[in-house]
Amino acid sequence: HFDHIGGAMLTLAQVVAPDGYYDVLWQSLESEPVAVPLTWLLYFSISCLCTFLLLGLFVAVVTGTFKRVREQYGTAFRSQEVEDQITAEATPKIERRSSGEGEEDGDEAMRRAAQTFILSARFHHFMSLSILAHALAMASDQYNAPETWKQYAEYTYIACNMIFLVETILRFLASDGVGDFWQSKF
């Protein structure tokens, strides 16, 4: 793994990503039985460094978000009135182009339907469950896991990636274009 700089960088990138960590660790342990203590020390230090770095980054983002919400709404814990206000702010105002009979254009109707669907509580709950299933699949994908767990992880990865792709498409349809997609509150 560490024969040349390219292989070392690729191995470290796999170790930092949680999906490839176990395979690289076990291959390293099997390839150099003499250096087992050093291998454990290396991977433990990389794991601790990445964990504390990412944990610190996560805490900084959450703290900053709470501060911004507190400054904007006066409290970090939202009441139903504040939740309704946020939902109203997130829904962009779409100018209705009327045809001869006062009906919406097809693109506008599709945009409005996508916005309504994205802002619904059921959509948020479904996406939360999808993220939870994906996290469980990532946790179950280990080096010596039974074959059923590996199959569960593989099928869950495929299903969740398809769900996340559909979510991205819906969010794009709800926005007014590429520029609005990146700045949208959806």
VENKA-V848107 format. One record per run of one state. SS is the DSSP state (a for helix, b for strand, c for the rest). FROM is the first residue (numbers start at 0). TO is the last residue. Records with the same first field share a line. If there is no record, write none. Layout:
SS->FROM-TO / FROM-TO
//
This chain:
c->0-3 / 16-19 / 31-31 / 73-78 / 90-104 / 118-119 / 140-145 / 174-176 / 183-185
a->4-15 / 20-30 / 32-72 / 79-89 / 105-117 / 120-139 / 146-173 / 177-182
//
